[in-house]
Amino acid sequence: MRYLKRLRARADERGMTTSEYAVGTVGACTVGGAIYSIATSDWFNDFLKNVFEKGVELLPFM
């Protein structure tokens, strides 16, 4: 009897997993697009270049 109750409860939520995956996919694509637009900007490229140049200056064997 308990098994049937659990089975019925699960059957009511079958469609939720598909919508959750869809929302997760859209969210991941949005975050990926934002990261891509930041990473391809001139500001970010200059920032990375400066970080690596300063990092090389801090190395003791250079």
Biopython code that builds the backbone (N, CA, C, O; Angstrom):
import numpy as np
from Bio.PDB.StructureBuilder import StructureBuilder

atoms = [
    (1, "MET", "N", (0.817, -1.199, 0.000)),
    (1, "MET", "CA", (0.000, 0.000, 0.000)),
    (1, "MET", "C", (0.867, 1.273, 0.000)),
    (1, "MET", "O", (0.600, 2.225, -0.733)),
    (2, "ARG", "N", (1.893, 1.258, 0.828)),
    (2, "ARG", "CA", (2.792, 2.419, 0.878)),
    (2, "ARG", "C", (3.449, 2.664, -0.481)),
    (2, "ARG", "O", (3.615, 3.805, -0.912)),
    (3, "TYR", "N", (3.808, 1.592, -1.130)),
    (3, "TYR", "CA", (4.473, 1.690, -2.421)),
    (3, "TYR", "C", (3.589, 2.419, -3.436)),
    (3, "TYR", "O", (4.081, 3.243, -4.206)),
    (4, "LEU", "N", (2.293, 2.121, -3.440)),
    (4, "LEU", "CA", (1.380, 2.759, -4.378)),
    (4, "LEU", "C", (1.246, 4.255, -4.104)),
    (4, "LEU", "O", (1.141, 5.049, -5.038)),
    (5, "LYS", "N", (1.250, 4.642, -2.826)),
    (5, "LYS", "CA", (1.167, 6.071, -2.498)),
    (5, "LYS", "C", (2.394, 6.807, -3.009)),
    (5, "LYS", "O", (2.276, 7.891, -3.580)),
    (6, "ARG", "N", (3.568, 6.228, -2.809)),
    (6, "ARG", "CA", (4.799, 6.861, -3.288)),
    (6, "ARG", "C", (4.813, 6.933, -4.814)),
    (6, "ARG", "O", (5.254, 7.928, -5.388)),
    (7, "LEU", "N", (4.336, 5.890, -5.459)),
    (7, "LEU", "CA", (4.302, 5.869, -6.913)),
    (7, "LEU", "C", (3.361, 6.950, -7.453)),
    (7, "LEU", "O", (3.691, 7.619, -8.432)),
    (8, "ARG", "N", (2.215, 7.125, -6.839)),
    (8, "ARG", "CA", (1.280, 8.161, -7.262)),
    (8, "ARG", "C", (1.856, 9.553, -7.029)),
    (8, "ARG", "O", (1.684, 10.443, -7.862)),
    (9, "ALA", "N", (2.530, 9.745, -5.916)),
    (9, "ALA", "CA", (3.117, 11.055, -5.622)),
    (9, "ALA", "C", (4.176, 11.408, -6.658)),
    (9, "ALA", "O", (4.261, 12.559, -7.087)),
    (10, "ARG", "N", (4.968, 10.452, -7.057)),
    (10, "ARG", "CA", (5.992, 10.697, -8.074)),
    (10, "ARG", "C", (5.375, 10.951, -9.445)),
    (10, "ARG", "O", (5.895, 11.764, -10.210)),
    (11, "ALA", "N", (4.303, 10.286, -9.761)),
    (11, "ALA", "CA", (3.670, 10.426, -11.068)),
    (11, "ALA", "C", (3.146, 11.844, -11.271)),
    (11, "ALA", "O", (3.095, 12.321, -12.405)),
    (12, "ASP", "N", (2.754, 12.528, -10.194)),
    (12, "ASP", "CA", (2.232, 13.879, -10.314)),
    (12, "ASP", "C", (3.322, 14.879, -10.675)),
    (12, "ASP", "O", (3.004, 15.950, -11.192)),
    (13, "GLU", "N", (4.585, 14.579, -10.427)),
    (13, "GLU", "CA", (5.673, 15.520, -10.651)),
    (13, "GLU", "C", (6.560, 15.138, -11.839)),
    (13, "GLU", "O", (7.691, 15.614, -11.939)),
    (14, "ARG", "N", (6.076, 14.311, -12.713)),
    (14, "ARG", "CA", (6.906, 13.850, -13.823)),
    (14, "ARG", "C", (7.346, 14.975, -14.742)),
    (14, "ARG", "O", (8.491, 14.970, -15.193)),
    (15, "GLY", "N", (6.485, 15.939, -15.040)),
    (15, "GLY", "CA", (6.811, 17.004, -15.968)),
    (15, "GLY", "C", (7.742, 18.061, -15.390)),
    (15, "GLY", "O", (8.301, 18.864, -16.138)),
    (16, "MET", "N", (7.915, 18.073, -14.103)),
    (16, "MET", "CA", (8.742, 19.115, -13.500)),
    (16, "MET", "C", (10.209, 18.986, -13.883)),
    (16, "MET", "O", (10.881, 20.003, -14.050)),
    (17, "THR", "N", (10.715, 17.799, -14.024)),
    (17, "THR", "CA", (12.136, 17.660, -14.318)),
    (17, "THR", "C", (12.486, 18.260, -15.679)),
    (17, "THR", "O", (13.561, 18.840, -15.834)),
    (18, "THR", "N", (11.622, 18.134, -16.640)),
    (18, "THR", "CA", (11.883, 18.700, -17.957)),
    (18, "THR", "C", (11.941, 20.220, -17.890)),
    (18, "THR", "O", (12.828, 20.832, -18.484)),
    (19, "SER", "N", (11.020, 20.826, -17.184)),
    (19, "SER", "CA", (11.026, 22.288, -17.077)),
    (19, "SER", "C", (12.219, 22.773, -16.252)),
    (19, "SER", "O", (12.775, 23.834, -16.537)),
    (20, "GLU", "N", (12.612, 22.014, -15.244)),
    (20, "GLU", "CA", (13.781, 22.396, -14.454)),
    (20, "GLU", "C", (15.041, 22.352, -15.303)),
    (20, "GLU", "O", (15.889, 23.239, -15.199)),
    (21, "TYR", "N", (15.174, 21.337, -16.137)),
    (21, "TYR", "CA", (16.319, 21.276, -17.046)),
    (21, "TYR", "C", (16.303, 22.445, -18.034)),
    (21, "TYR", "O", (17.350, 23.012, -18.345)),
    (22, "ALA", "N", (15.137, 22.795, -18.516)),
    (22, "ALA", "CA", (15.033, 23.907, -19.472)),
    (22, "ALA", "C", (15.448, 25.223, -18.817)),
    (22, "ALA", "O", (16.193, 26.003, -19.409)),
    (23, "VAL", "N", (14.970, 25.469, -17.605)),
    (23, "VAL", "CA", (15.336, 26.703, -16.907)),
    (23, "VAL", "C", (16.825, 26.705, -16.593)),
    (23, "VAL", "O", (17.482, 27.738, -16.723)),
    (24, "GLY", "N", (17.363, 25.571, -16.186)),
    (24, "GLY", "CA", (18.795, 25.471, -15.913)),
    (24, "GLY", "C", (19.635, 25.704, -17.154)),
    (24, "GLY", "O", (20.685, 26.343, -17.082)),
    (25, "THR", "N", (19.190, 25.197, -18.279)),
    (25, "THR", "CA", (19.919, 25.379, -19.533)),
    (25, "THR", "C", (19.911, 26.844, -19.958)),
    (25, "THR", "O", (20.937, 27.376, -20.380)),
    (26, "VAL", "N", (18.766, 27.487, -19.850)),
    (26, "VAL", "CA", (18.676, 28.903, -20.211)),
    (26, "VAL", "C", (19.556, 29.734, -19.274)),
    (26, "VAL", "O", (20.241, 30.655, -19.719)),
    (27, "GLY", "N", (19.538, 29.412, -17.990)),
    (27, "GLY", "CA", (20.385, 30.135, -17.037)),
    (27, "GLY", "C", (21.860, 29.949, -17.323)),
    (27, "GLY", "O", (22.632, 30.906, -17.260)),
    (28, "ALA", "N", (22.260, 28.729, -17.636)),
    (28, "ALA", "CA", (23.668, 28.468, -17.952)),
    (28, "ALA", "C", (24.103, 29.190, -19.225)),
    (28, "ALA", "O", (25.216, 29.711, -19.296)),
    (29, "CYS", "N", (23.238, 29.219, -20.216)),
    (29, "CYS", "CA", (23.569, 29.939, -21.458)),
    (29, "CYS", "C", (23.676, 31.439, -21.210)),
    (29, "CYS", "O", (24.525, 32.101, -21.806)),
    (30, "THR", "N", (22.839, 31.980, -20.351)),
    (30, "THR", "CA", (22.893, 33.404, -20.026)),
    (30, "THR", "C", (24.192, 33.747, -19.321)),
    (30, "THR", "O", (24.850, 34.727, -19.670)),
    (31, "VAL", "N", (24.567, 32.947, -18.333)),
    (31, "VAL", "CA", (25.823, 33.183, -17.617)),
    (31, "VAL", "C", (27.004, 33.024, -18.569)),
    (31, "VAL", "O", (27.941, 33.820, -18.527)),
    (32, "GLY", "N", (26.970, 32.020, -19.414)),
    (32, "GLY", "CA", (28.040, 31.822, -20.389)),
    (32, "GLY", "C", (28.162, 32.984, -21.352)),
    (32, "GLY", "O", (29.273, 33.395, -21.687)),
    (33, "GLY", "N", (27.045, 33.519, -21.800)),
    (33, "GLY", "CA", (27.077, 34.676, -22.688)),
    (33, "GLY", "C", (27.646, 35.911, -22.005)),
    (33, "GLY", "O", (28.392, 36.677, -22.614)),
    (34, "ALA", "N", (27.291, 36.101, -20.740)),
    (34, "ALA", "CA", (27.828, 37.250, -20.002)),
    (34, "ALA", "C", (29.335, 37.109, -19.804)),
    (34, "ALA", "O", (30.076, 38.080, -19.956)),
    (35, "ILE", "N", (29.784, 35.914, -19.467)),
    (35, "ILE", "CA", (31.223, 35.687, -19.294)),
    (35, "ILE", "C", (31.962, 35.884, -20.615)),
    (35, "ILE", "O", (33.047, 36.463, -20.641)),
    (36, "TYR", "N", (31.383, 35.410, -21.695)),
    (36, "TYR", "CA", (32.012, 35.578, -23.009)),
    (36, "TYR", "C", (32.135, 37.053, -23.380)),
    (36, "TYR", "O", (33.178, 37.489, -23.866)),
    (37, "SER", "N", (31.077, 37.813, -23.152)),
    (37, "SER", "CA", (31.128, 39.231, -23.516)),
    (37, "SER", "C", (32.138, 39.991, -22.661)),
    (37, "SER", "O", (32.784, 40.919, -23.148)),
    (38, "ILE", "N", (32.281, 39.611, -21.400)),
    (38, "ILE", "CA", (33.287, 40.249, -20.544)),
    (38, "ILE", "C", (34.684, 39.827, -20.978)),
    (38, "ILE", "O", (35.587, 40.660, -21.055)),
    (39, "ALA", "N", (34.868, 38.540, -21.263)),
    (39, "ALA", "CA", (36.198, 38.031, -21.607)),
    (39, "ALA", "C", (36.704, 38.551, -22.947)),
    (39, "ALA", "O", (37.913, 38.591, -23.171)),
    (40, "THR", "N", (35.818, 38.944, -23.827)),
    (40, "THR", "CA", (36.253, 39.445, -25.134)),
    (40, "THR", "C", (36.353, 40.967, -25.167)),
    (40, "THR", "O", (36.666, 41.543, -26.209)),
    (41, "SER", "N", (36.093, 41.619, -24.042)),
    (41, "SER", "CA", (36.167, 43.085, -24.015)),
    (41, "SER", "C", (37.626, 43.538, -23.908)),
    (41, "SER", "O", (38.481, 42.807, -23.408)),
    (42, "ASP", "N", (37.890, 44.740, -24.379)),
    (42, "ASP", "CA", (39.241, 45.303, -24.318)),
    (42, "ASP", "C", (39.686, 45.509, -22.876)),
    (42, "ASP", "O", (40.849, 45.286, -22.542)),
    (43, "TRP", "N", (38.758, 45.933, -22.025)),
    (43, "TRP", "CA", (39.091, 46.159, -20.622)),
    (43, "TRP", "C", (39.640, 44.892, -19.975)),
    (43, "TRP", "O", (40.654, 44.942, -19.279)),
    (44, "PHE", "N", (38.982, 43.763, -20.195)),
    (44, "PHE", "CA", (39.405, 42.504, -19.574)),
    (44, "PHE", "C", (40.741, 42.035, -20.137)),
    (44, "PHE", "O", (41.579, 41.523, -19.395)),
    (45, "ASN", "N", (40.946, 42.204, -21.428)),
    (45, "ASN", "CA", (42.223, 41.810, -22.025)),
    (45, "ASN", "C", (43.369, 42.645, -21.462)),
    (45, "ASN", "O", (44.436, 42.107, -21.168)),
    (46, "ASP", "N", (43.159, 43.958, -21.307)),
    (46, "ASP", "CA", (44.177, 44.812, -20.702)),
    (46, "ASP", "C", (44.429, 44.423, -19.247)),
    (46, "ASP", "O", (45.573, 44.420, -18.791)),
    (47, "PHE", "N", (43.373, 44.100, -18.529)),
    (47, "PHE", "CA", (43.493, 43.676, -17.134)),
    (47, "PHE", "C", (44.343, 42.411, -17.017)),
    (47, "PHE", "O", (45.252, 42.345, -16.189)),
    (48, "LEU", "N", (44.049, 41.416, -17.840)),
    (48, "LEU", "CA", (44.817, 40.166, -17.804)),
    (48, "LEU", "C", (46.284, 40.396, -18.171)),
    (48, "LEU", "O", (47.183, 39.825, -17.555)),
    (49, "LYS", "N", (46.511, 41.225, -19.167)),
    (49, "LYS", "CA", (47.879, 41.523, -19.572)),
    (49, "LYS", "C", (48.654, 42.170, -18.430)),
    (49, "LYS", "O", (49.803, 41.809, -18.177)),
    (50, "ASN", "N", (48.036, 43.118, -17.745)),
    (50, "ASN", "CA", (48.685, 43.772, -16.613)),
    (50, "ASN", "C", (48.938, 42.814, -15.455)),
    (50, "ASN", "O", (49.983, 42.883, -14.808)),
    (51, "VAL", "N", (47.995, 41.928, -15.192)),
    (51, "VAL", "CA", (48.169, 40.959, -14.103)),
    (51, "VAL", "C", (49.358, 40.053, -14.388)),
    (51, "VAL", "O", (50.173, 39.801, -13.500)),
    (52, "PHE", "N", (49.461, 39.564, -15.611)),
    (52, "PHE", "CA", (50.587, 38.680, -15.942)),
    (52, "PHE", "C", (51.920, 39.432, -15.950)),
    (52, "PHE", "O", (52.940, 38.887, -15.529)),
    (53, "GLU", "N", (51.917, 40.667, -16.420)),
    (53, "GLU", "CA", (53.167, 41.445, -16.403)),
    (53, "GLU", "C", (53.630, 41.705, -14.973)),
    (53, "GLU", "O", (54.818, 41.582, -14.678)),
    (54, "LYS", "N", (52.712, 42.060, -14.089)),
    (54, "LYS", "CA", (53.071, 42.295, -12.683)),
    (54, "LYS", "C", (53.472, 40.990, -12.007)),
    (54, "LYS", "O", (54.371, 40.983, -11.167)),
    (55, "GLY", "N", (52.830, 39.905, -12.354)),
    (55, "GLY", "CA", (53.158, 38.604, -11.770)),
    (55, "GLY", "C", (54.566, 38.165, -12.134)),
    (55, "GLY", "O", (55.276, 37.615, -11.293)),
    (56, "VAL", "N", (54.980, 38.397, -13.369)),
    (56, "VAL", "CA", (56.332, 38.032, -13.814)),
    (56, "VAL", "C", (57.360, 38.882, -13.065)),
    (56, "VAL", "O", (58.435, 38.389, -12.723)),
    (57, "GLU", "N", (57.045, 40.137, -12.809)),
    (57, "GLU", "CA", (57.977, 41.004, -12.067)),
    (57, "GLU", "C", (58.174, 40.521, -10.634)),
    (57, "GLU", "O", (59.226, 40.767, -10.045)),
    (58, "LEU", "N", (57.191, 39.842, -10.067)),
    (58, "LEU", "CA", (57.282, 39.382, -8.680)),
    (58, "LEU", "C", (58.070, 38.065, -8.525)),
    (58, "LEU", "O", (58.436, 37.692, -7.411)),
    (59, "LEU", "N", (58.324, 37.376, -9.623)),
    (59, "LEU", "CA", (59.043, 36.114, -9.541)),
    (59, "LEU", "C", (60.489, 36.359, -9.122)),
    (59, "LEU", "O", (61.139, 37.267, -9.640)),
    (60, "PRO", "N", (60.993, 35.561, -8.195)),
    (60, "PRO", "CA", (62.344, 35.816, -7.674)),
    (60, "PRO", "C", (63.453, 35.419, -8.643)),
    (60, "PRO", "O", (64.564, 35.936, -8.527)),
    (61, "PHE", "N", (63.205, 34.548, -9.566)),
    (61, "PHE", "CA", (64.275, 34.060, -10.457)),
    (61, "PHE", "C", (64.318, 34.790, -11.773)),
    (61, "PHE", "O", (65.032, 34.348, -12.674)),
    (62, "MET", "N", (63.612, 35.860, -11.940)),
    (62, "MET", "CA", (63.628, 36.614, -13.192)),
    (62, "MET", "C", (64.497, 37.829, -13.057)),
    (62, "MET", "O", (64.639, 38.595, -14.010)),
]
sb = StructureBuilder()
sb.init_structure("model")
sb.init_model(0)
sb.init_chain("A")
sb.init_seg("    ")
for serial, (resi, resn, name, xyz) in enumerate(atoms, 1):
    if name == "N":
        sb.init_residue(resn, " ", resi, " ")
    sb.init_atom(name, np.array(xyz, "f"), 0.0, 1.0, " ", f" {name:<3s}", serial, name[0])
structure = sb.get_structure()
